[in-house]
Amino acid sequence: MLMITGDHLDSPAEIDARPEFMAWLRDVESRGARRVGTLLRPPVEAVTVRVRDGRTLRSDGPFAETKEHVGGVEIVECADLDEAIAIASTHPAAGHHPIEIRPFWPIEED
């Protein structure tokens, strides 16, 4: 999973209007690597849930106070870390925002 982080990230309409982002999507899709991607709403709209001593506790806002936040994710299927780095490094946000690559645990099938 590629997690796109920053202190300000574009809205869906702004991203759709950026030709370099649309070109990146076409490139990743042509590789057969893209599985799903989405933008996240701003951190001020987050709710954090914890269960302590059997009680559900809710707090508004993100779990951690930080200047940067995860603004979107792309799930890509790559042969190895090198391919994931190559895909992340061509993402239009990579020149302005960190992109964290996080692998999934493999799914064990019965």
LINFEN-V15913 format. One record per backbone hydrogen bond with DSSP energy under -1.0 kcal/mol. CO is the residue of the C=O (numbers start at 1). NH is the residue of the N-H. If there is no record, write none. Layout:
CO;NH
CO;NH
This chain:
1;102
2;74
3;100
4;71
4;72
6;69
11;15
12;16
13;17
15;18
18;22
19;23
20;24
21;25
22;26
23;27
24;28
25;29
26;30
27;31
28;33
29;32
33;77
36;75
38;73
42;45
43;46
46;61
48;59
50;57
52;55
55;52
57;50
59;48
69;6
71;40
72;4
73;38
74;2
75;35
75;36
80;84
81;85
82;86
83;87
84;88
85;89
88;91
91;94
93;96
93;97
98;5
100;3
